[in-house]
């Protein structure tokens, strides 16, 4: 294993050791699904971040971008090429191979003696759902002159070789996006986000466009700046994260998004059948997206659908946690979502529940509101 990839690969053998996959046929979709669900297990995400932070310490002062790439495609991805508009790769190279379930980490830095920042792209190649080669393009802009613009990211997924002649258009698109983006194409999905400051963490998650019954577990249109601009009380006003959070909180039951989330998790329960289970609903009103970070199972395990990987501001996430088959142990677990606090520092929301065997009911509805 290369020194700048982290975590044990998620393989068929990994899934065979999990109760929910006992005696089941295992394929790429299942491997991708599990990899997405355990991206921060066993400290692999922490180890990747620690590695790239050490690279930054060795590099010293100056504009630099700390990049983390997670593979949840169900297959190994490989580095194919890069594009440097400003700056260059640091001491460690781009990871040549990242196995399913692994993090890759690298540092991109400004060119010494130039006032130019870190502005580049990298392309990784893998397979889509029907085993065709697909390229995930990840790009970032970390400018030296921060009076004109802040950090941005842009990502696309296309057929292999598409980006050979697309760099001018990609560079333009970097000026038109913000701190997070998701793109889906050809059965593949890419999600990117960036922090602020002159040495931000840029995170990319590469996965597949998994079937609806597996991962379509967030509900509602995101509450964004554009949402607020269409509201009379915000017409002509500068919009802040606090504004987005306040509107999201006030709109948590607007429309049918909460009903859709509850109906979805109740359907998961019906498919699961008898047995202790916990129907969980999580609402994001932080003004920013939140990302699944970690979980702990004391008793039981996640059901058919994974923990929602990303919940945007103004969305509900839904999932079912169930007791382990053949045991009288109940559903007792915790999940952690990571976002930003009011000064843009990373912050973890920990949600835990206990649904014990022998109680009056075997079904519990848990509503959680994550607010700023």
CORTANOR-V766615 format. One record per residue. RES is the residue in one small letter. SS is DSSP state (H for helix, E for strand, - for the rest). Layout:
((RES;SS) (RES;SS))
This chain:
((x;-) (x;-) (x;-) (x;-) (x;E) (x;E) (x;-) (x;-) (x;-) (x;-) (x;-) (x;H) (x;H) (x;H) (x;H) (x;H) (x;-) (x;-) (x;H) (x;H) (x;H) (x;-) (x;-) (x;-) (x;-) (x;-) (x;-) (x;H) (x;H) (x;H) (x;H) (x;H) (x;H) (x;H) (x;H) (x;H) (x;H) (x;-) (x;-) (x;-) (x;H) (x;H) (x;H) (x;H) (x;H) (x;H) (x;H) (x;H) (x;H) (x;H) (x;H) (x;H) (x;H) (x;H) (x;H) (x;H) (x;H) (x;H) (x;H) (x;-) (x;-) (x;-) (x;-) (x;E) (x;E) (x;E) (x;E) (x;E) (x;E) (x;E) (x;E) (x;E) (x;-) (x;-) (x;-) (x;-) (x;E) (x;E) (x;E) (x;E) (x;E) (x;E) (x;E) (x;E) (x;E) (x;E) (x;-) (x;E) (x;E) (x;-) (x;-) (x;-) (x;-) (x;-) (x;-) (x;-) (x;E) (x;E) (x;-) (x;-) (x;-) (x;-) (x;E) (x;E) (x;E) (x;E) (x;E) (x;E) (x;E) (x;-) (x;-) (x;-) (x;-) (x;-) (x;-) (x;-) (x;-) (x;E) (x;E) (x;E) (x;E) (x;E) (x;E) (x;E) (x;E) (x;E) (x;E) (x;-) (x;-) (x;-) (x;-) (x;-) (x;E) (x;E) (x;E) (x;E) (x;E) (x;E) (x;E) (x;E) (x;E) (x;E) (x;-) (x;-) (x;-) (x;-) (x;-) (x;-) (x;-) (x;-) (x;-) (x;E) (x;E) (x;E) (x;E) (x;E) (x;E) (x;E) (x;E) (x;-) (x;-) (x;H) (x;H) (x;H) (x;H) (x;-) (x;H) (x;H) (x;H) (x;H) (x;H) (x;H) (x;H) (x;-) (x;-) (x;-) (x;-) (x;-) (x;-) (x;E) (x;E) (x;E) (x;E) (x;E) (x;E) (x;-) (x;-) (x;E) (x;E) (x;E) (x;E) (x;E) (x;E) (x;E) (x;-) (x;-) (x;-) (x;-) (x;-) (x;-) (x;E) (x;E) (x;E) (x;E) (x;E) (x;E) (x;E) (x;E) (x;-) (x;-) (x;-) (x;H) (x;H) (x;H) (x;H) (x;-) (x;-) (x;E) (x;E) (x;-) (x;-) (x;-) (x;-) (x;-) (x;H) (x;H) (x;H) (x;H) (x;H) (x;-) (x;-) (x;H) (x;H) (x;H) (x;-) (x;-) (x;-) (x;-) (x;-) (x;-) (x;H) (x;H) (x;H) (x;H) (x;H) (x;H) (x;H) (x;H) (x;H) (x;H) (x;-) (x;-) (x;-) (x;-) (x;-) (x;-) (x;H) (x;H) (x;H) (x;H) (x;H) (x;H) (x;H) (x;H) (x;H) (x;H) (x;H) (x;H) (x;H) (x;H) (x;H) (x;H) (x;-) (x;-) (x;-) (x;-) (x;E) (x;E) (x;E) (x;E) (x;E) (x;E) (x;E) (x;E) (x;E) (x;-) (x;-) (x;-) (x;-) (x;E) (x;E) (x;E) (x;E) (x;E) (x;E) (x;E) (x;E) (x;E) (x;E) (x;-) (x;E) (x;E) (x;-) (x;-) (x;-) (x;-) (x;-) (x;-) (x;-) (x;E) (x;E) (x;-) (x;-) (x;-) (x;-) (x;E) (x;E) (x;E) (x;E) (x;E) (x;E) (x;E) (x;-) (x;-) (x;-) (x;-) (x;-) (x;-) (x;-) (x;-) (x;E) (x;E) (x;E) (x;E) (x;E) (x;E) (x;E) (x;E) (x;E) (x;E) (x;-) (x;-) (x;-) (x;-) (x;-) (x;E) (x;E) (x;E) (x;E) (x;E) (x;E) (x;E) (x;E) (x;E) (x;E) (x;-) (x;-) (x;-) (x;-) (x;-) (x;-) (x;-) (x;E) (x;E) (x;E) (x;E) (x;E) (x;E) (x;E) (x;E) (x;E) (x;-))
